[in-house]
Amino acid sequence: MAFTPFHDRGESLSIGGLTLENGNARIALYGRLDIRQDQESLKNLRVLRAELDAIMVSLERQKSLPACVSSVEVTHAMKNPFDN
């Protein structure tokens, strides 16, 4: 396991061209994973399955999950460097 789901310590995992990025509120998956009929693809799929299983177990252990949470990122205001 590359990271503990939803316990962000700056971890990410690359599987082929697919990236799993850990966060406290969400886990992002992005990129592309080509699945061919070869040993490398089989290995990549096993790693992906293990990571997805761990994420699912983490969610299933939570007592009460909301039906849906906002995907809006929490940010803070920044001074515009072009304003004088």
C-alpha positions as CSV (number, residue, x, y, z in Angstrom):
1,M,0.0,0.0,0.0
2,A,1.5,3.3,-1.1
3,F,-0.5,5.4,1.2
4,T,-3.2,5.3,3.9
5,P,-6.4,6.5,2.2
6,F,-7.6,10.0,3.2
7,H,-4.5,10.6,5.4
8,D,-2.6,13.0,3.3
9,R,1.1,13.2,3.8
10,G,1.8,14.4,0.2
11,E,1.7,10.9,-1.3
12,S,0.8,9.9,-4.8
13,L,1.2,6.7,-6.7
14,S,1.7,6.2,-10.4
15,I,0.5,3.1,-12.1
16,G,1.6,3.2,-15.7
17,G,0.3,6.7,-16.8
18,L,-2.5,6.7,-14.1
19,T,-1.9,8.7,-10.9
20,L,-3.6,8.3,-7.5
21,E,-3.1,11.4,-5.4
22,N,-4.0,11.1,-1.7
23,G,-5.8,13.8,0.2
24,N,-7.6,14.3,3.5
25,A,-11.0,14.9,1.9
26,R,-10.6,13.1,-1.4
27,I,-8.4,10.9,-3.5
28,A,-7.9,12.0,-7.1
29,L,-7.3,9.6,-10.0
30,Y,-6.1,11.1,-13.2
31,G,-4.1,10.1,-16.3
32,R,-4.3,7.1,-18.5
33,L,-3.7,3.4,-18.0
34,D,-3.4,1.3,-21.1
35,I,-4.3,-2.3,-20.5
36,R,-2.7,-4.7,-22.9
37,Q,-2.5,-8.5,-22.9
38,D,0.9,-8.6,-21.2
39,Q,2.6,-9.2,-17.8
40,E,3.1,-5.5,-17.2
41,S,-0.6,-4.7,-17.6
42,L,-1.5,-7.6,-15.3
43,K,0.9,-6.3,-12.6
44,N,-0.5,-2.7,-13.0
45,L,-4.1,-4.0,-12.6
46,R,-3.2,-5.9,-9.5
47,V,-1.6,-2.8,-7.9
48,L,-4.6,-0.7,-8.9
49,R,-7.1,-3.3,-7.5
50,A,-5.2,-3.4,-4.2
51,E,-5.3,0.4,-3.9
52,L,-9.0,0.6,-4.8
53,D,-9.8,-2.2,-2.3
54,A,-7.9,-0.2,0.4
55,I,-9.9,2.9,-0.4
56,M,-13.2,1.0,-0.4
57,V,-12.4,-0.6,3.0
58,S,-11.5,2.8,4.4
59,L,-14.9,4.2,3.3
60,E,-16.8,1.1,4.5
61,R,-15.3,1.5,8.0
62,Q,-16.8,5.0,8.4
63,K,-19.9,4.9,10.5
64,S,-21.9,7.4,8.5
65,L,-21.1,8.7,5.1
66,P,-23.1,11.6,3.6
67,A,-24.9,10.9,0.4
68,C,-22.7,13.3,-1.4
69,V,-20.1,16.0,-0.5
70,S,-19.2,19.1,-2.5
71,S,-16.2,18.7,-4.7
72,V,-15.4,22.4,-4.3
73,E,-11.8,22.9,-3.2
74,V,-11.2,25.0,-0.1
75,T,-8.8,27.8,-0.9
76,H,-7.7,31.1,0.6
77,A,-7.6,34.5,-0.8
78,M,-4.3,35.6,-2.3
79,K,-3.1,39.1,-3.1
80,N,-2.9,39.8,-6.8
81,P,0.8,40.4,-7.6
82,F,-0.2,42.7,-10.5
83,D,-2.2,45.1,-8.3
84,N,-0.1,48.0,-7.1
